[in-house]
Amino acid sequence: MNNIKLNISNKEIWKIALPIMIGNLAQTIIIFTDTAFLGHIGMAELGASMMAGMYYYVFTTLAMGFAIGVQIFVARRYGERNWAQIGDVFTHGLVFVLLLGILLFGLLFLFSNQSLTKIIASQDILAGAKDYISIRQFGIMLVVVNYLFRSLYVGISQTRSITYSTILMAITNILLDYILIFGHWGFPQLGVKGAAIASLSAEAVAFVFFWIYTYCKIPKEYELFKYHPIQISLWWNILKVAFPVMIQHLLSFGTWFVFFVLIEKMGEQAIGISSLVRSVYMILLMPVFAFAVTANTLISRIIGEGRAHQVHALLWKVIGNCLVCTVPFVILTFLLPMQVCSIYTDDAFLASSAIPTVYIICVATIISSVSIILFESISGTGNTISALVMDILATSVYMAFTVIVSSYLAIHFVWMAEWVYNIFIGVMSYCYLKYVNWQRKKI
């Protein structure tokens, strides 16, 4: 099937992927600036920001998963040229994420202090983590709606707004991090609390931007601002696709959080190294996630257009473009690990100690460039339950490896769990797409 001529060009793939890549900078820039600034204050502050940020991120994954389900629906309706139903799907998605946001805020507000106390061993890291969550929790309603807007624009292949929102978020976060973490321009030095305020403000700016941009720019035929009565049947149809993705994201990111909890128990140096490496890894993975989302939405779209036979050709074309984008950055990081690590810390010992782990994530990034795109393409076909089952299997192997290795070996060996997960999920995804009859899935 790879030989079938595909009428989607590299230019069209990049037209979707590049703004998503820039959009992925939103969370990555928050992680990068928080890590870079707090790393110059102390290891405990760095660890607190990472642990609290990961904890918070786990709560947002349900909304992220639901938004991806909406994205799959929107892309399918876009491929079918069923413009009016895009607004209907978006309205139902908006009501759902608002209700979900209220629930998530309640859980964060009521249980975060007790949960973090049980999870984090270091008292210094624990105190900072509690300070961070006490502020960041108020942004959960903004985050869930922002996810929905990003999925809408990806689904209709109009991703320029994601670029604009990311630029605004980046400016807001960097400026407020600089002012509030260090106490410049007459403001108090707030440290971890300053990072939380900056992140919350960045999400608020994106929230306001998306509403204004959507009202001014989205074509009226999509009927986004028309009243759509809630239909339980449509909600049910969306949830049938979205719910497995929600559980999948909760499982994946929850497992990653547990990964860092296990590392935190190895000591402050281990968590300091992992905080630094995580930020580097997320930057390297930005193209991977962008091309994975591109594959997801284009696959859903061409199936909607009746071209399911072109999925394999599209998939390998996206993977090729991803590798072209990813490999140069991986090589640069591999050749200059000390310089990269020194961005985040003045501690030469910490930077040099992180180098073996940096080598590990460089290899993991190359593997991910294939495996994550293969895996995300399964959700693009609408077979989200199959994707969930595969993710459960892969994360089980991942956690078993992490628990065993973190008990006996150094931190860079623990990070080899990323190799294990990506190879396992990649092989399963390849076999599924090659041998299983997935083409008949209707959504």
Secondary structure, DSSP 4 states (H G I P E B T S, - for coil): -TTS-----HHHHHHHHHHHHHHHHHHHHHHHHHHHHHTTT-HHHHHHHHHHHHHHHHHHHHHHHHHHHHHHHHHHHHHHT-HHHHHHHHHHHHHHHHHHHHHHHHHHHHHHHHHHHHH---HHHHHHHHHHHHHHGGGHHHHHHHHHHHHHHHHTT--HHHHHHHHHHHHHHHHHHHHHHHT-TT----THHHHHHHHHHHHHHHHHHHHHHHHHHS-GGG-TTS-----HHHHHHHHHHHHHHHHHHHHHHHHHHHHHHHHHTT-HHHHHHHHHHHHHHHHHHHHHHHHHHHHHHHHHHHHHTT-GGGHHHHHHHHHHHHHHHHHHHHHHHHH-HHHHHHTT-S-HHHHHHHHHHHHHHHHHHHHHHHHHHHHHHHHHTT-HHHHHHHHHHHHHHHHHHHHHHHTTS-HHHHTTHHHHHHHHHHHHHHHHHHHS--TT---
